[in-house]
């Protein structure tokens, strides 16, 4: 797909970060935007940003942990707005776990998997049958993470495990649609090449009461990219970040080129991915990765 003019793009997790940047980039490319998120305040800010550039846009409060909520989003896209041609399953959170793996609360595990994994599954369930029946070129983009898909960082195992599962689902969906010669193209989007400066570090701002964390639960102390930068500086390390706008432009380019792997890796990440793959093929113990 080279021309996005007039196409309807649906984006979950559109209230901030990569989701908001995707909404703006797609609108600037001529698309109509249906932006969805559970964060109503952030969603209104996204809408204001879209209005400021004269975009045709719509917003909807959507909880991706609920199949009914995502189904309602799909109905709006196809029944009220004439059908979608691009869907970004982008919603994601970080649980903020800290300490040994056996000490995490069940609420962290459940919340992270409900949003990161089940949010993707619910979006697939709601949109893929409609996109398939539409029988026109369409694109389904799932936001993953190299943390889980390629590398296992030991200090974020809840998030890492959820994103490893997301990548398995994404590749399976790609392989199935490719085998069917479907008009729906599937893409795996990996924000990068550096840590992306988004609100994911402060995911607790949208944590539902049913997944409330106990007051005595360990805290990572990292609630923003700036927090991580300060922590790394204490160890004499420099944190490089990527702006979400760069990720959005990379996504548009990847869709235009019909690439499954939409990613940009820095040299450090490439080396660590290779080291991990080598350890598997050589049956050696896994190397311990570091940020960078």
C-alpha positions, 0 to 999 in steps of 0.5 A: 500500500503506497497511498493512505489517502482516505483509508481508515486506520484504527490504532489502539494505545493511541493516547500517547507515545508510539500510538499518538505518533502513529495517529499523527503520521497516518493523518499527515499521510492522508488517512482518516484515523480512529484512535482508541485507548483506555486513557480518556485524558490522553485520548483527548490530547491526541484528538486535539493534536489531530484537529490541529493538523486538520485531520479527519479523526475519531476517538473511542474509549476502548479497553483491549482487555475486554473482547466486547470493548474491542468488538465495539471498536471494530463495529464502529470502524466497519459499520459506521465509518465504512471499513478499515484498511490499516489496524495497529494493535499497539496498546501495551503496558509495563508492570513495573516489577522489581526484585526476584521473579518469585516475588512478583504479585499475581496482579502484575502478571495478569495485568501485563498479559491481559493488555499486552497479549490478550489485547492483541488476541482480542484485536485479531478476533475483532478485526481479522474476520472483517478485514478478510471478508472485505477482500481488499488490501489491508495491513494489520500491524502488531507492536512488539518488543525486542525485549522478549522477541529477541532478547531476554532482559532479566530485570523485566521478566513479566513484560519480557514474557508477554512480548515473547508471546506476542511475537509468537502470535504475530508470526503465526498470524503472518504465516497463516495469512501468507499461506492463504495468500490473504489480502491482509498483510501482517507486520511486526513493529519494533519501536527503536532502535533505542529505548523509546521515550514514551509513557510506558514506564508510567503505566500505573497511571492507567492500572485498573483497580482489579489489578491493583498492586499491593502497597508493599510491592517492590518498586523498580523506581523507573517511571520515565525514560528520564528515571532510567537515564539517571539510573544508568548515569549512576553506573557510568552508562549513557542512555540513548532514546528514540522519539516515537515520531521516528518509530511512526515514520519507520512503520509507514515505510515498512508498510509501503515496502510490505516488510514483516520485520519493521525494526531498526537495531543499534549495534549493541542490540544486534550484537546481543541478538547474535550472541543469544542465537549463537548460544542456542546453536552452540548449546552454550549457556545464555549470555547476560544482556545489557541495555544498549 
